[in-house]
Amino acid sequence: MRTVPLRRTLAAAVVALAVAGQTGARATSEPAAAAAPSTAPSTAPSTAPTGVTETHRVTLVTGDVAELEVRSDGTERARLIQGSGYHAFVSAGDAYLVPAEAQPLLGTDRLDLALFNVSDLVEQGYDDGLPLILSYRSTPGSATRSAAKAPAGSERRAVLDSINAIAVDTRQNEADRFWDTVAGA
């Protein structure tokens, strides 16, 4: 994999989605406290094409499982290995994979594209869940942020009153449950 100074912090890409019983939101990229990253390559049996030197798997915020192939020439490619329907592309050397169900939310300022930068997710060790910031718009009669519960499939870590948000950690084995909760609201 390429060696790049930590030019971006995906320690918390922001998911800003409506959450059942809570209010809607907008997306920005803000850092948050992160769990200790794990950077171990996948130990899955190799069915990779010739020229692939590393293979890594990550669970995306949608619950889909992506695989990053790093080729001997340094190029990267992402593909979906669990889930269906996606758009994969490379931008500035980074491989992205956006599941079909997430694509509509990217254009509505409710979801951050950084959540689908598979190269960065692997580089920063987020192969077993993501620390996220969920931002909420205040509306009359809405629950206060301090009382806001973490969506199903995640654990609340902090209340961030200054930015009208909460910090949560998702769990790899419950990412699809988390996604259903926040995207379906």
BAFI-3210 file (N, C-alpha, C; in Angstrom, 3 decimals, decimal comma, padded with zeros to 6 digits):
// residues 185
n [1|2|3|4|5|6|7|8|9|10|11|12|13|14|15|16|17|18|19|20|21|22|23|24|25|26|27|28|29|30|31|32|33|34|35|36|37|38|39|40|41|42|43|44|45|46|47|48|49|50|51|52|53|54|55|56|57|58|59|60|61|62|63|64|65|66|67|68|69|70|71|72|73|74|75|76|77|78|79|80|81|82|83|84|85|86|87|88|89|90|91|92|93|94|95|96|97|98|99|100|101|102|103|104|105|106|107|108|109|110|111|112|113|114|115|116|117|118|119|120|121|122|123|124|125|126|127|128|129|130|131|132|133|134|135|136|137|138|139|140|141|142|143|144|145|146|147|148|149|150|151|152|153|154|155|156|157|158|159|160|161|162|163|164|165|166|167|168|169|170|171|172|173|174|175|176|177|178|179|180|181|182|183|184|185]
n.u [000,831|000,364|002,546|001,600|001,558|-000,462|-002,846|-005,459|-008,023|-009,791|-010,751|-013,179|-015,452|-018,285|-021,554|-024,561|-027,521|-031,071|-032,426|-034,431|-036,956|-035,457|-033,899|-033,306|-030,256|-027,006|-024,083|-020,626|-017,052|-015,618|-013,221|-013,149|-012,901|-011,236|-011,404|-008,767|-006,940|-006,771|-004,502|-004,055|-003,603|-006,082|-006,632|-007,810|-008,346|-006,372|-007,637|-006,912|-006,125|-003,166|-000,371|-001,458|-000,547|-001,359|-004,274|-007,125|-009,878|-012,835|-015,615|-018,187|-020,020|-022,594|-022,881|-022,110|-019,466|-016,307|-013,509|-010,150|-007,753|-004,335|-002,072|001,010|002,187|001,408|-001,105|-004,572|-007,609|-011,047|-013,599|-016,855|-017,548|-019,427|-022,727|-024,770|-024,830|-023,111|-020,949|-017,754|-014,697|-011,627|-009,906|-007,531|-005,639|-006,822|-009,029|-012,479|-015,664|-018,987|-021,926|-025,025|-027,360|-026,514|-025,864|-027,917|-028,013|-025,625|-025,710|-027,431|-026,376|-026,305|-024,618|-021,233|-018,776|-016,271|-016,682|-016,688|-014,238|-012,252|-009,519|-008,535|-009,965|-008,804|-006,084|-006,191|-006,988|-009,654|-011,208|-012,947|-015,241|-016,532|-015,680|-017,952|-019,486|-022,590|-024,692|-027,292|-030,201|-031,682|-035,007|-038,190|-039,437|-037,890|-035,784|-033,203|-029,692|-028,141|-029,766|-030,013|-030,028|-027,773|-027,949|-029,362|-027,050|-024,796|-022,637|-022,918|-020,457|-019,787|-021,231|-021,547|-022,082|-021,314|-021,230|-023,666|-024,160|-023,589|-021,054|-020,366|-019,581|-019,534|-020,344|-018,755|-020,112|-022,699|-023,197|-024,992|-027,429|-027,162|-027,019|-029,571|-031,154|-030,371|-030,442|-032,948|-034,635]
n.v [-001,166|002,330|004,813|007,448|010,662|011,365|012,885|013,416|013,111|010,445|009,699|010,249|010,290|012,010|010,995|012,151|011,729|011,304|010,110|007,660|008,915|011,099|014,108|015,373|015,908|017,264|016,770|016,771|016,751|015,932|015,500|012,877|011,161|008,105|004,537|002,194|001,670|-001,125|-002,585|-004,900|-007,006|-008,797|-012,241|-013,905|-016,564|-016,397|-015,261|-013,508|-011,563|-011,927|-009,941|-008,581|-007,475|-007,034|-007,564|-006,270|-006,187|-004,402|-003,369|-001,462|001,543|001,002|-001,676|-003,330|-005,359|-004,500|-005,019|-004,217|-004,129|-004,020|-003,391|-004,561|-002,413|-000,312|000,737|000,906|-000,897|-001,213|-003,483|-004,888|-007,425|-008,516|-007,920|-005,917|-004,240|-001,399|001,492|001,900|003,671|005,476|008,102|010,597|008,628|007,139|004,468|004,205|003,013|002,960|001,847|001,088|001,783|003,898|005,962|007,938|009,522|010,875|013,090|014,764|016,098|014,662|012,671|011,732|011,482|010,524|008,327|006,196|005,902|003,577|003,098|004,940|004,044|001,543|002,298|003,768|001,890|001,132|-001,379|-002,753|-001,469|001,887|005,088|007,674|010,877|012,063|014,418|016,681|018,542|021,098|021,151|022,521|021,005|018,737|016,054|016,721|016,996|015,884|013,931|012,331|009,179|006,635|005,383|002,158|-000,517|000,899|002,643|005,218|007,674|010,293|013,489|016,214|019,127|021,678|021,467|020,505|017,655|014,069|011,712|008,513|004,980|002,581|-000,878|-003,575|-006,055|-005,209|-003,285|-003,194|-003,067|-000,612|001,061|000,612|001,780|004,532|005,368|004,658|006,324]
n.w [000,000|-000,503|000,896|002,702|004,077|006,902|005,639|005,791|008,137|008,891|011,141|012,046|009,886|008,899|009,423|008,605|009,112|009,209|012,214|013,643|015,664|016,257|014,993|011,590|009,576|008,533|006,467|007,318|007,570|010,462|013,023|015,517|018,688|018,332|017,996|018,677|015,793|013,516|011,368|009,999|007,190|005,235|005,890|004,208|001,833|-001,086|-004,054|-005,802|-008,731|-010,820|-009,927|-007,815|-004,713|-002,106|-000,116|001,346|003,602|004,368|006,349|005,278|006,189|005,486|005,883|003,899|002,522|001,495|-000,665|-000,920|-003,356|-003,722|-006,102|-007,614|-008,899|-007,376|-007,761|-006,832|-006,284|-005,689|-004,728|-004,346|-002,089|-000,524|-000,588|-002,814|-005,974|-006,842|-007,174|-008,263|-008,159|-008,885|-007,423|-007,312|-006,736|-004,718|-003,935|-004,236|-003,143|-003,584|-002,355|-004,012|-002,566|-000,998|-002,693|-003,447|-001,121|-000,989|-002,681|-001,373|000,744|003,102|003,696|003,918|001,445|002,117|003,736|002,063|000,964|000,377|000,349|002,284|004,547|004,959|005,233|007,593|009,371|009,823|009,741|011,241|012,112|012,564|013,908|014,280|013,642|014,376|013,276|014,243|013,415|015,238|016,211|017,052|019,948|019,685|020,877|023,255|022,543|024,544|025,513|023,384|021,926|020,861|017,563|016,687|016,543|017,090|019,442|021,770|022,308|022,982|023,725|021,677|022,079|021,106|018,368|017,781|017,862|018,201|019,120|017,931|017,953|015,458|015,072|013,552|013,075|013,238|011,384|009,210|010,523|011,853|009,569|008,427|010,410|010,426|007,710|006,900|008,193]
ca.u [000,000|001,150|002,877|001,130|001,378|-001,867|-003,292|-006,855|-008,369|-011,062|-011,055|-014,631|-016,204|-019,577|-022,817|-025,569|-028,759|-032,175|-032,459|-035,788|-037,218|-034,588|-034,058|-032,446|-028,914|-026,184|-022,797|-019,339|-016,007|-015,096|-012,562|-013,678|-012,063|-011,360|-010,915|-007,433|-007,066|-006,093|-004,096|-003,653|-004,228|-006,982|-005,990|-008,696|-007,638|-006,114|-008,164|-006,594|-005,435|-001,719|000,030|-002,002|000,397|-002,051|-005,731|-007,676|-011,341|-013,441|-017,064|-018,602|-021,059|-023,841|-022,869|-021,511|-018,055|-015,494|-012,143|-009,181|-006,604|-003,197|-001,282|002,460|002,576|000,923|-002,490|-005,544|-008,926|-011,999|-014,744|-017,779|-017,536|-020,662|-023,670|-025,089|-024,961|-022,196|-020,159|-016,360|-013,871|-010,373|-009,711|-006,266|-004,965|-007,610|-010,141|-013,771|-016,726|-020,236|-023,062|-026,152|-028,312|-025,959|-025,646|-028,831|-027,770|-024,411|-026,069|-028,355|-025,617|-026,627|-023,651|-019,901|-018,126|-015,100|-017,067|-016,561|-012,856|-011,759|-008,079|-008,347|-010,465|-007,760|-004,882|-006,379|-007,288|-011,073|-011,749|-013,811|-016,213|-016,125|-016,129|-018,684|-020,190|-023,947|-025,160|-028,740|-030,776|-032,626|-036,349|-039,025|-039,957|-037,005|-035,000|-031,916|-028,551|-027,679|-030,639|-030,013|-029,481|-027,057|-028,779|-029,120|-025,824|-023,689|-022,538|-022,635|-019,194|-019,723|-022,173|-020,771|-023,037|-020,842|-021,524|-025,004|-023,938|-023,079|-020,042|-020,708|-018,770|-020,324|-019,773|-018,675|-021,137|-024,020|-023,195|-026,219|-028,486|-026,933|-027,411|-031,038|-031,709|-030,147|-030,832|-034,371|-035,441]
ca.v [000,000|003,547|005,486|008,811|011,315|011,397|014,169|013,584|012,316|009,770|009,244|010,304|010,864|012,299|010,558|013,069|011,169|011,336|008,935|007,465|009,556|012,246|015,016|015,230|016,427|017,552|016,075|017,455|015,859|016,434|014,423|012,461|010,145|006,871|003,301|001,852|001,044|-002,375|-002,486|-006,216|-007,412|-009,935|-013,542|-014,714|-017,253|-015,506|-015,526|-012,238|-011,676|-011,751|-008,554|-008,047|-007,774|-006,972|-007,555|-005,866|-006,126|-003,475|-003,292|-000,075|002,007|000,399|-003,095|-004,042|-005,653|-004,127|-005,541|-003,346|-004,816|-003,155|-004,084|-004,401|-001,085|000,683|001,130|000,270|-001,143|-001,706|-004,221|-005,339|-008,885|-008,903|-006,856|-005,902|-002,953|-000,383|002,281|001,967|004,581|005,900|009,546|010,993|007,422|006,427|003,666|004,428|002,088|003,484|000,955|001,740|002,343|005,120|006,982|009,088|010,360|011,680|014,344|015,550|016,645|013,898|011,599|012,151|010,564|009,934|007,042|005,167|005,908|002,298|003,253|005,591|003,175|000,535|002,988|004,216|000,742|000,989|-002,579|-003,425|-000,506|003,279|006,149|008,637|011,991|012,211|015,770|016,820|019,881|021,317|021,554|022,659|019,773|017,587|015,651|017,412|016,158|015,150|012,782|011,558|007,830|006,165|004,513|000,722|-000,934|001,788|002,991|006,635|007,945|011,655|014,505|017,334|020,226|022,833|021,278|019,939|016,294|013,049|010,819|007,100|003,954|001,502|-002,205|-004,265|-007,082|-004,593|-002,137|-003,156|-002,619|000,829|001,699|000,569|002,732|005,938|005,652|004,435|007,299]
ca.w [000,000|-000,598|002,144|002,551|005,370|007,274|005,106|006,143|009,296|008,761|012,487|012,110|008,781|009,503|008,859|009,093|008,616|010,157|013,061|014,143|016,944|016,419|013,876|010,423|009,762|007,362|006,538|007,272|008,095|011,727|013,755|016,823|019,327|017,557|018,582|018,183|014,499|013,210|009,974|009,504|005,932|005,299|005,779|003,377|000,767|-002,206|-005,385|-006,440|-010,008|-010,811|-009,760|-006,568|-003,640|-000,814|-000,150|002,640|003,636|005,325|006,367|005,087|007,096|005,017|006,200|002,772|002,707|000,337|-000,687|-001,581|-003,933|-003,993|-007,124|-007,498|-009,391|-006,420|-008,008|-005,957|-006,849|-004,696|-005,252|-003,320|-001,992|000,157|-000,865|-004,245|-006,630|-006,343|-008,113|-007,811|-008,949|-008,271|-007,481|-006,676|-006,280|-003,714|-004,439|-003,582|-003,479|-003,039|-002,598|-004,677|-001,610|-000,401|-003,716|-003,391|000,056|-001,189|-003,333|-000,558|001,875|004,300|003,842|003,509|000,514|002,783|004,312|001,033|000,489|000,891|000,591|003,585|005,612|005,202|005,713|008,968|010,215|010,145|009,132|012,204|012,604|012,356|014,808|013,455|014,267|013,860|013,597|014,249|013,396|016,326|015,820|018,244|020,509|019,490|022,044|023,348|022,169|025,716|025,692|022,137|022,030|019,676|016,728|016,801|015,874|017,455|020,850|021,952|022,991|023,520|023,260|021,135|022,057|020,347|016,941|017,678|017,385|019,121|018,553|018,143|017,310|014,883|015,271|012,270|012,936|013,272|010,478|008,418|011,444|011,996|008,312|008,306|011,355|010,060|006,327|006,723|008,958]
c.u [000,878|001,443|002,560|001,055|-000,115|-002,434|-004,750|-007,123|-009,746|-011,456|-012,540|-015,157|-017,601|-020,699|-023,840|-026,898|-029,839|-032,168|-033,858|-035,943|-036,351|-034,707|-033,068|-031,112|-028,243|-024,815|-021,625|-018,306|-015,385|-014,406|-013,270|-012,729|-012,297|-010,850|-009,542|-007,550|-006,271|-005,751|-003,679|-004,350|-005,128|-006,193|-006,862|-007,882|-007,503|-006,710|-007,881|-005,877|-003,936|-001,400|-000,521|-001,066|-000,248|-003,548|-006,217|-009,197|-011,794|-014,953|-017,433|-019,728|-022,421|-023,972|-022,303|-020,023|-017,320|-014,113|-011,279|-008,034|-005,534|-002,294|000,197|002,944|002,066|-000,509|-003,424|-006,882|-009,810|-013,118|-015,593|-017,755|-018,746|-021,605|-023,957|-025,241|-024,047|-021,557|-018,757|-015,600|-012,604|-010,250|-008,456|-005,547|-005,719|-008,776|-011,377|-014,733|-017,992|-021,360|-024,241|-027,103|-027,815|-025,863|-026,625|-028,552|-026,542|-024,742|-026,983|-027,695|-025,991|-025,590|-022,326|-019,258|-016,914|-015,418|-016,874|-015,193|-012,193|-010,262|-007,822|-008,841|-009,426|-006,533|-004,997|-006,874|-008,745|-011,697|-012,715|-014,844|-015,653|-016,552|-016,768|-019,222|-021,538|-024,430|-026,667|-029,132|-031,727|-033,953|-037,173|-039,576|-039,055|-036,245|-033,694|-030,804|-028,090|-028,512|-030,640|-029,349|-028,739|-027,999|-028,431|-027,867|-024,639|-023,735|-022,155|-021,369|-019,150|-020,854|-021,336|-021,694|-022,605|-021,091|-022,858|-024,948|-023,603|-022,028|-020,442|-019,638|-019,731|-019,599|-019,862|-019,827|-022,554|-024,124|-024,473|-027,402|-028,391|-027,435|-028,931|-031,703|-031,567|-030,606|-032,319|-035,242|-035,926]
c.v [001,232|004,109|006,957|009,440|011,409|012,762|014,430|012,710|011,741|009,223|009,345|011,010|011,028|011,672|011,494|012,656|011,328|010,032|008,839|008,102|010,764|013,080|014,766|015,909|016,779|016,926|017,029|016,455|016,503|015,285|014,122|011,432|008,824|005,684|003,007|001,120|-000,246|-002,355|-003,816|-006,541|-008,618|-011,231|-014,480|-015,406|-016,346|-016,041|-014,297|-012,471|-011,447|-010,271|-007,914|-008,466|-007,755|-006,971|-007,231|-005,842|-005,156|-003,583|-001,817|000,267|001,418|-001,069|-003,934|-004,260|-005,366|-004,745|-004,576|-004,203|-003,780|-003,936|-003,760|-003,049|000,041|001,130|000,321|000,143|-001,693|-002,451|-004,671|-006,859|-009,409|-007,727|-006,864|-004,477|-001,900|000,373|002,373|002,894|004,899|007,394|009,885|009,783|006,616|005,700|003,907|003,347|002,580|002,503|001,742|002,411|003,642|006,265|008,153|010,043|011,249|013,042|015,227|016,149|015,960|012,837|012,045|011,086|009,882|008,583|005,883|005,182|004,671|002,369|003,866|004,720|002,119|001,195|003,367|003,105|000,543|-000,186|-003,296|-002,495|000,896|004,170|007,226|009,777|012,099|013,593|015,849|018,286|019,980|021,767|021,676|021,302|018,565|017,293|016,433|016,449|015,312|013,896|011,884|010,211|007,502|005,283|003,041|000,368|-000,043|002,062|004,460|006,806|009,314|012,493|015,710|018,536|021,382|022,698|020,563|018,489|015,349|012,223|009,398|006,220|002,928|000,194|-002,964|-005,243|-006,520|-003,390|-002,059|-002,692|-001,102|001,546|001,728|001,583|004,162|006,268|005,511|005,462|008,428]
c.w [000,000|000,784|001,939|003,931|005,666|006,900|005,411|007,353|009,082|010,126|012,728|010,894|009,336|008,716|009,440|008,488|009,671|010,932|013,655|015,519|017,199|015,160|012,772|010,631|008,458|007,561|006,476|007,748|009,310|012,442|015,077|017,407|018,616|018,344|018,001|016,855|014,383|011,734|009,384|008,198|006,149|005,169|004,959|002,287|-000,450|-003,496|-006,228|-007,766|-009,843|-010,697|-008,504|-005,449|-002,255|-001,062|001,256|002,526|004,706|005,227|006,295|006,056|006,721|005,402|005,066|003,048|001,405|000,475|-001,482|-002,067|-004,214|-004,940|-006,982|-008,012|-008,494|-006,649|-007,117|-006,673|-005,746|-005,402|-004,076|-003,280|-001,228|000,033|-002,351|-004,744|-006,036|-007,505|-007,522|-008,739|-008,181|-008,482|-006,681|-006,069|-005,243|-004,373|-003,582|-004,026|-002,788|-003,368|-003,171|-003,697|-000,963|-001,410|-003,633|-002,226|-000,098|-001,793|-002,518|000,673|003,191|004,601|003,248|002,615|001,148|003,429|003,344|000,368|001,101|001,175|001,961|004,736|005,975|005,811|007,183|009,894|010,559|009,410|010,065|012,829|012,454|013,502|013,926|014,302|013,584|014,261|013,417|014,146|014,575|015,740|017,080|018,681|020,327|020,777|022,073|022,976|023,343|025,938|024,461|022,350|020,744|018,872|016,954|016,004|016,158|018,950|020,975|022,777|023,628|022,951|022,862|020,961|021,159|018,848|016,732|017,180|018,535|018,380|018,904|017,514|016,739|015,158|013,949|012,072|012,990|012,337|009,649|009,264|011,661|010,746|008,149|009,212|010,863|008,644|006,109|007,416|008,077]
res [m|r|t|v|p|l|r|r|t|l|a|a|a|v|v|a|l|a|v|a|g|q|t|g|a|r|a|t|s|e|p|a|a|a|a|a|p|s|t|a|p|s|t|a|p|s|t|a|p|t|g|v|t|e|t|h|r|v|t|l|v|t|g|d|v|a|e|l|e|v|r|s|d|g|t|e|r|a|r|l|i|q|g|s|g|y|h|a|f|v|s|a|g|d|a|y|l|v|p|a|e|a|q|p|l|l|g|t|d|r|l|d|l|a|l|f|n|v|s|d|l|v|e|q|g|y|d|d|g|l|p|l|i|l|s|y|r|s|t|p|g|s|a|t|r|s|a|a|k|a|p|a|g|s|e|r|r|a|v|l|d|s|i|n|a|i|a|v|d|t|r|q|n|e|a|d|r|f|w|d|t|v|a|g|a]
***
